[in-house]
Amino acid sequence: MHHIVDWARVQEHTFDNLICLCAVDHHRATVGEIDRLAMLQYKANLAVLNNRYGDLERRVLELFSQHPESDYVDLPGGSELLMWYLVKDGLVTKERSPNNYLNVGGYTGLDAYVLTGAGRDFIARWVEARSLE
């Protein structure tokens, strides 16, 4: 745990002033390589992501952030409810997957969730620790 405003100044442990960092980033924050504003924004962004989007939606956003060359991800049909807010917020659109194929049982039911321009902007703001709101 790291105090966003130094312990020496506030002398208290409050949720608003604490952030969980790995050992490397804790050291970087302590020596001033990561500034207070960036930590506050990162924490605020985590709240937006965790309160608005479900686990699958967050994983899809992370996948797109790690593979910026990708335009879409295939998910099994029936994933609409799990992807509801990303679609509703215009960050992805749902389309029939170009990877669909026919098998003995017929249509496999894959859907492509395509990253929109707004989705790319959202991910860029997230990765750069800019406001997501």
C-alpha positions as CSV (number, residue, x, y, z in Angstrom):
1,M,0.0,0.0,0.0
2,H,1.2,3.5,-0.8
3,H,0.1,6.8,0.6
4,I,-0.8,9.1,-2.3
5,V,-0.2,12.1,0.0
6,D,2.8,11.3,2.1
7,W,2.2,9.7,5.5
8,A,4.5,12.3,7.1
9,R,2.0,15.0,6.0
10,V,-1.4,13.3,6.8
11,Q,-0.5,10.8,9.6
12,E,-3.6,8.6,8.7
13,H,-4.6,5.6,6.6
14,T,-7.7,6.5,4.6
15,F,-9.1,4.8,1.6
16,D,-9.0,8.0,-0.5
17,N,-5.3,8.4,0.2
18,L,-4.2,4.8,-0.3
19,I,-3.4,2.9,-3.5
20,C,-2.1,-0.6,-4.0
21,L,1.1,-0.6,-6.0
22,C,3.6,-3.3,-6.9
23,A,7.1,-3.0,-5.2
24,V,8.7,-1.4,-8.3
25,D,5.9,1.2,-8.7
26,H,5.9,1.9,-4.9
27,H,9.5,2.8,-5.1
28,R,9.0,4.9,-8.2
29,A,6.2,6.8,-6.5
30,T,8.3,7.2,-3.3
31,V,11.2,8.8,-5.3
32,G,8.8,11.0,-7.4
33,E,8.9,9.1,-10.7
34,I,5.1,8.6,-10.5
35,D,3.4,11.8,-9.4
36,R,0.4,12.2,-7.1
37,L,-1.9,13.3,-9.9
38,A,-1.2,10.2,-12.0
39,M,-1.9,8.0,-9.0
40,L,-5.2,9.8,-8.2
41,Q,-6.3,9.5,-11.9
42,Y,-5.3,5.8,-12.0
43,K,-7.3,5.1,-8.9
44,A,-10.3,7.1,-10.3
45,N,-10.1,5.1,-13.6
46,L,-10.1,1.8,-11.7
47,A,-13.3,2.9,-10.0
48,V,-14.9,3.7,-13.4
49,L,-13.8,0.4,-14.9
50,N,-14.7,-1.7,-11.9
51,N,-18.1,-0.1,-11.3
52,R,-19.2,0.2,-15.0
53,Y,-17.8,-2.9,-16.7
54,G,-18.0,-6.6,-15.9
55,D,-15.1,-9.0,-15.9
56,L,-15.4,-10.1,-19.5
57,E,-15.7,-6.4,-20.6
58,R,-12.6,-5.4,-18.7
59,R,-10.7,-8.4,-20.1
60,V,-11.7,-7.4,-23.7
61,L,-10.5,-3.8,-23.0
62,E,-7.2,-5.2,-21.7
63,L,-6.8,-7.5,-24.7
64,F,-7.3,-4.6,-27.1
65,S,-4.9,-2.5,-25.0
66,Q,-2.2,-5.2,-25.3
67,H,-2.9,-5.7,-29.0
68,P,-3.5,-2.3,-30.6
69,E,-3.3,-3.7,-34.1
70,S,-6.4,-5.8,-33.4
71,D,-9.8,-4.7,-34.6
72,Y,-12.1,-7.3,-33.2
73,V,-12.4,-10.3,-30.8
74,D,-14.5,-13.4,-31.4
75,L,-16.8,-14.4,-28.6
76,P,-19.3,-17.2,-28.5
77,G,-22.9,-16.3,-29.4
78,G,-24.9,-15.4,-26.4
79,S,-22.3,-13.1,-25.0
80,E,-24.4,-10.0,-25.5
81,L,-25.4,-9.6,-21.9
82,L,-21.8,-9.9,-20.7
83,M,-20.7,-7.2,-23.3
84,W,-23.8,-5.0,-22.7
85,Y,-22.1,-1.8,-21.4
86,L,-19.2,-1.8,-23.9
87,V,-21.8,-2.0,-26.7
88,K,-24.2,0.5,-25.0
89,D,-21.3,3.0,-24.5
90,G,-20.3,2.7,-28.1
91,L,-16.8,1.3,-27.4
92,V,-17.5,-1.9,-29.4
93,T,-20.1,-3.0,-31.9
94,K,-21.4,-6.6,-32.3
95,E,-21.1,-8.2,-35.8
96,R,-21.1,-11.7,-37.2
97,S,-17.6,-13.0,-37.0
98,P,-15.6,-13.3,-40.2
99,N,-14.2,-16.5,-38.7
100,N,-17.6,-18.3,-38.5
101,Y,-17.7,-21.6,-40.3
102,L,-20.2,-24.3,-40.8
103,N,-19.8,-27.7,-39.1
104,V,-22.0,-30.7,-39.0
105,G,-24.3,-29.0,-36.5
106,G,-24.5,-25.8,-38.6
107,Y,-23.6,-22.3,-37.6
108,T,-21.1,-22.1,-34.7
109,G,-22.5,-18.9,-33.3
110,L,-19.4,-16.8,-33.1
111,D,-19.8,-13.0,-32.9
112,A,-17.2,-10.4,-33.5
113,Y,-17.0,-7.5,-31.1
114,V,-15.4,-4.7,-33.1
115,L,-13.5,-1.9,-31.4
116,T,-14.8,1.5,-32.4
117,G,-13.0,4.8,-32.7
118,A,-14.5,5.8,-29.3
119,G,-13.2,2.5,-27.9
120,R,-9.7,3.2,-29.2
121,D,-9.8,6.6,-27.6
122,F,-11.1,5.1,-24.3
123,I,-8.2,2.6,-24.2
124,A,-5.7,5.3,-25.1
125,R,-6.9,7.5,-22.2
126,W,-6.9,4.4,-19.8
127,V,-3.3,3.4,-20.8
128,E,-2.1,7.0,-20.4
129,A,-3.9,7.4,-17.1
130,R,-6.1,10.2,-18.4
131,S,-9.7,10.6,-17.2
132,L,-12.2,8.0,-18.4
133,E,-15.2,10.1,-17.4
